[in-house]
Amino acid sequence: MEYSLLYHTIIPFILSALVVVLVTIIAEKYGTKTGGVIGTLPSTIIIAFLFIALDKGTTFAAESVVIVPAEMGLNLIFLLIFALLASKKILTALSGALATWTALTILVYFTSLSSIIISLTIYGICFFISFFILDKQRNIISQETIKVHYTPLKLLGRSLIAGIVIATAVSVSNIGVTLSGIFSVFPAIFLSTMLISLREHGPQFTGAMAKGMIYGSPSVVSYSIGIYFLYPSIGILPGTLVAFLIGLLVTFLLFLLRKNIR
């Protein structure tokens, strides 16, 4: 019981709170492109699949991760819808994005997706659509430095929003092959970051942040592909380490190429 509470609730809460606070501060200080790339570095997915594999075995984890690229694609649609509705009330943006994500997730769930190739194809389509709409049709331009006065209360508020949302998602991630994959990449960090961005900086910054996180999303997908092949072949801990290094390399390449993005 204590083991489950520590690794399925407390650690995700602390890690996610730190990640979202770090992401928003980096975006405010160095711009949304940098914040988006850093914000999509594999984080909670590592914890989710590490303990899914420890609890259920590498075969179960590898089967669960098949749906992750497709779900990441749906997460990008979540970002897109939130950004498109950001000029409305915050509740409208949140409910619209979550309703779209939920409907698409149910659709994917009932297709019984079992092919990593099809999953990657779905991600690629969602990536192209979401990035194209924000970049070309909506002409969203990346935002630069924003001056913010940080207070302990402001940072605590950001931490609580992120921690509660993500700890809840991770705590229910170990409940079946497909559902484990879905909940392991529930758009909790995206949701938290969007809420904080819209509440504190408005629709324009929120759209730019969404675009930056869409751009940075291949790092999480590369991590999931890594553990899909590595968990069954070299084991849990080595597979986690090598997959993270793959994700880190992709993040580094995206970081170097970020200046090519408007």
C-alpha positions as CSV (number, residue, x, y, z in Angstrom):
1,M,0.0,0.0,0.0
2,E,2.8,2.4,1.0
3,Y,4.8,1.3,-2.1
4,S,1.8,2.0,-4.4
5,L,1.0,5.4,-2.8
6,L,4.7,6.5,-3.1
7,Y,5.2,5.5,-6.7
8,H,1.8,6.0,-8.2
9,T,0.8,9.2,-6.4
10,I,3.5,11.0,-4.4
11,I,6.4,10.8,-6.9
12,P,4.2,11.7,-9.9
13,F,2.8,14.6,-7.9
14,I,6.2,16.0,-7.0
15,L,7.8,15.3,-10.4
16,S,4.9,16.8,-12.4
17,A,4.7,19.9,-10.2
18,L,8.4,20.5,-10.7
19,V,8.1,19.9,-14.4
20,V,5.2,22.3,-15.0
21,V,6.7,25.0,-12.8
22,L,10.0,24.7,-14.7
23,V,8.3,24.6,-18.1
24,T,6.3,27.8,-17.5
25,I,9.3,29.7,-16.0
26,I,11.5,28.7,-18.9
27,A,8.8,29.7,-21.4
28,E,8.4,33.1,-19.6
29,K,12.2,33.7,-19.5
30,Y,13.4,32.2,-22.8
31,G,10.3,32.0,-25.0
32,T,7.6,29.5,-25.9
33,K,9.7,27.5,-28.4
34,T,12.3,26.7,-25.7
35,G,9.6,26.1,-23.1
36,G,7.7,23.8,-25.5
37,V,10.7,21.7,-26.2
38,I,11.7,21.4,-22.6
39,G,8.1,20.7,-21.5
40,T,7.8,17.7,-23.7
41,L,11.0,16.0,-22.5
42,P,9.9,12.5,-21.3
43,S,9.0,12.7,-17.6
44,T,5.8,11.2,-16.1
45,I,5.6,8.6,-18.9
46,I,8.9,7.2,-17.5
47,I,7.4,6.7,-14.1
48,A,4.2,5.3,-15.4
49,F,5.8,2.7,-17.7
50,L,8.6,1.8,-15.3
51,F,6.1,0.7,-12.6
52,I,3.7,-0.8,-15.1
53,A,6.6,-3.0,-16.2
54,L,7.6,-3.8,-12.7
55,D,4.0,-4.7,-11.7
56,K,2.9,-6.5,-14.9
57,G,6.1,-7.4,-16.8
58,T,7.9,-6.2,-19.9
59,T,5.4,-7.9,-22.3
60,F,2.4,-6.1,-20.8
61,A,4.3,-2.8,-20.9
62,A,5.4,-3.2,-24.5
63,E,1.8,-4.1,-25.5
64,S,0.5,-1.1,-23.5
65,V,2.9,1.4,-25.2
66,V,1.6,0.6,-28.7
67,I,-1.2,3.1,-28.3
68,V,1.1,5.9,-26.9
69,P,2.0,7.5,-30.2
70,A,-1.6,7.6,-31.3
71,E,-2.6,9.1,-27.9
72,M,0.2,11.7,-28.1
73,G,-1.4,12.7,-31.5
74,L,-4.7,13.1,-29.7
75,N,-3.0,15.2,-27.1
76,L,-1.8,17.5,-29.8
77,I,-5.4,17.9,-30.9
78,F,-6.2,18.7,-27.3
79,L,-3.6,21.5,-27.5
80,L,-5.0,22.7,-30.8
81,I,-8.6,22.9,-29.5
82,F,-7.5,24.6,-26.3
83,A,-5.5,27.2,-28.3
84,L,-8.4,27.8,-30.7
85,L,-10.8,28.4,-27.8
86,A,-8.4,30.3,-25.6
87,S,-10.0,33.6,-26.5
88,K,-13.2,32.4,-24.9
89,K,-13.7,31.7,-21.2
90,I,-11.1,29.4,-19.6
91,L,-13.8,26.9,-18.8
92,T,-14.9,26.8,-22.5
93,A,-11.4,26.2,-23.7
94,L,-10.9,23.4,-21.1
95,S,-14.2,21.6,-21.6
96,G,-13.9,21.9,-25.4
97,A,-10.4,20.4,-25.5
98,L,-11.2,17.7,-23.0
99,A,-14.4,16.7,-24.7
100,T,-12.6,16.4,-28.1
101,W,-9.8,14.4,-26.5
102,T,-12.3,12.1,-24.8
103,A,-14.3,11.5,-27.9
104,L,-11.3,10.7,-30.0
105,T,-9.7,8.5,-27.3
106,I,-12.9,6.4,-27.0
107,L,-12.8,6.0,-30.8
108,V,-9.2,4.9,-30.7
109,Y,-9.8,2.6,-27.8
110,F,-12.6,0.7,-29.5
111,T,-10.5,0.1,-32.6
112,S,-8.3,-2.2,-30.5
113,L,-5.1,-0.6,-31.9
114,S,-2.3,-3.2,-31.9
115,S,0.1,-1.9,-34.6
116,I,2.9,0.5,-33.6
117,I,3.1,1.6,-37.3
118,I,-0.6,2.6,-37.4
119,S,-0.2,4.3,-34.0
120,L,2.8,6.3,-35.4
121,T,0.8,7.2,-38.5
122,I,-2.0,8.6,-36.4
123,Y,0.5,10.7,-34.5
124,G,2.0,12.0,-37.7
125,I,-1.3,13.0,-39.1
126,C,-2.3,14.8,-35.8
127,F,1.1,16.5,-35.7
128,F,0.8,17.9,-39.2
129,I,-2.8,19.0,-38.8
130,S,-2.4,20.7,-35.4
131,F,0.9,22.4,-36.2
132,F,-0.3,23.5,-39.7
133,I,-3.5,25.1,-38.3
134,L,-1.7,27.1,-35.6
135,D,1.3,28.0,-37.7
136,K,-0.2,28.7,-41.1
137,Q,-3.9,29.3,-40.7
138,R,-3.9,31.0,-37.3
139,N,-0.5,32.6,-37.8
140,I,0.5,31.9,-34.2
141,I,4.0,33.5,-33.6
142,S,6.2,32.2,-30.9
143,Q,6.4,34.5,-27.9
144,E,9.6,35.8,-26.4
145,T,10.5,36.8,-22.8
146,I,7.7,37.8,-20.5
147,K,8.4,39.7,-17.3
148,V,6.8,37.9,-14.3
149,H,7.2,38.6,-10.6
150,Y,7.5,35.2,-9.0
151,T,6.1,34.8,-5.5
152,P,6.0,31.6,-3.3
153,L,2.2,31.7,-3.6
154,K,2.3,31.9,-7.4
155,L,4.7,28.9,-7.6
156,L,2.7,26.9,-5.1
157,G,-0.5,27.5,-7.1
158,R,1.2,26.2,-10.3
159,S,2.6,23.2,-8.4
160,L,-0.8,22.2,-7.0
161,I,-2.6,22.4,-10.4
162,A,0.0,20.2,-12.1
163,G,0.5,17.8,-9.2
164,I,-3.1,17.0,-8.6
165,V,-3.9,16.5,-12.3
166,I,-0.9,14.3,-13.1
167,A,-0.9,12.2,-9.9
168,T,-4.5,11.3,-10.6
169,A,-3.7,10.3,-14.2
170,V,-0.7,8.2,-13.2
171,S,-2.5,6.5,-10.3
172,V,-5.1,4.9,-12.7
173,S,-2.6,4.1,-15.4
174,N,-2.1,0.4,-14.4
175,I,-5.5,-0.9,-15.2
176,G,-5.3,-2.9,-18.5
177,V,-3.1,-3.1,-21.5
178,T,-4.8,-0.4,-23.6
179,L,-6.0,1.8,-20.8
180,S,-2.5,1.7,-19.2
181,G,-1.1,3.2,-22.4
182,I,-3.9,5.8,-22.6
183,F,-3.6,7.1,-19.1
184,S,0.2,7.0,-19.1
185,V,0.1,9.9,-21.6
186,F,-3.1,11.6,-20.4
187,P,-2.5,15.3,-21.4
188,A,-2.0,16.3,-17.8
189,I,1.2,18.4,-18.3
190,F,-0.4,19.9,-21.4
191,L,-3.6,20.7,-19.5
192,S,-1.8,22.2,-16.5
193,T,0.5,24.3,-18.7
194,M,-2.4,25.5,-20.8
195,L,-4.4,26.5,-17.8
196,I,-1.5,28.4,-16.2
197,S,-0.6,30.1,-19.5
198,L,-4.1,31.2,-20.2
199,R,-4.8,32.4,-16.7
200,E,-1.6,34.3,-16.3
201,H,-0.7,35.5,-19.9
202,G,-3.8,35.3,-22.1
203,P,-4.8,33.7,-25.4
204,Q,-1.8,34.8,-27.5
205,F,0.8,33.3,-25.2
206,T,-1.3,30.2,-24.7
207,G,-1.5,29.6,-28.5
208,A,2.3,30.1,-28.8
209,M,2.9,27.7,-25.9
210,A,0.6,25.1,-27.5
211,K,2.5,25.4,-30.8
212,G,5.8,25.0,-28.9
213,M,4.7,21.9,-27.2
214,I,3.3,20.4,-30.4
215,Y,6.8,21.0,-31.9
216,G,8.5,19.3,-29.0
217,S,6.2,16.3,-28.8
218,P,8.4,13.9,-30.9
219,S,10.7,13.4,-27.9
220,V,7.9,11.6,-25.9
221,V,7.0,9.5,-29.0
222,S,10.6,8.5,-29.5
223,Y,10.8,7.4,-25.8
224,S,7.7,5.2,-26.3
225,I,9.1,3.6,-29.4
226,G,12.3,3.0,-27.5
227,I,10.7,1.0,-24.6
228,Y,8.4,-0.8,-27.1
229,F,11.5,-2.5,-28.6
230,L,13.9,-2.3,-25.6
231,Y,11.9,-3.6,-22.7
232,P,11.4,-7.1,-24.1
233,S,15.0,-7.3,-25.4
234,I,17.2,-5.8,-22.7
235,G,15.0,-5.5,-19.7
236,I,13.3,-2.8,-17.7
237,L,16.0,-0.6,-16.2
238,P,18.5,-0.7,-19.2
239,G,15.5,-0.3,-21.5
240,T,14.3,2.8,-19.5
241,L,17.8,4.3,-19.5
242,V,18.4,3.8,-23.3
243,A,14.9,4.9,-24.2
244,F,15.4,8.1,-22.1
245,L,18.7,8.8,-23.9
246,I,16.9,8.4,-27.2
247,G,14.3,10.9,-26.0
248,L,17.0,13.2,-24.8
249,L,18.8,13.1,-28.1
250,V,15.5,14.0,-30.0
251,T,14.9,16.8,-27.5
252,F,18.4,18.2,-28.1
253,L,17.9,18.1,-31.9
254,L,14.6,19.8,-31.6
255,F,16.2,22.4,-29.4
256,L,18.9,23.1,-32.0
257,L,16.3,23.4,-34.8
258,R,13.8,25.6,-32.8
259,K,15.1,28.8,-34.5
260,N,13.6,27.5,-37.8
261,I,10.1,27.8,-36.2
262,R,8.3,31.1,-36.3
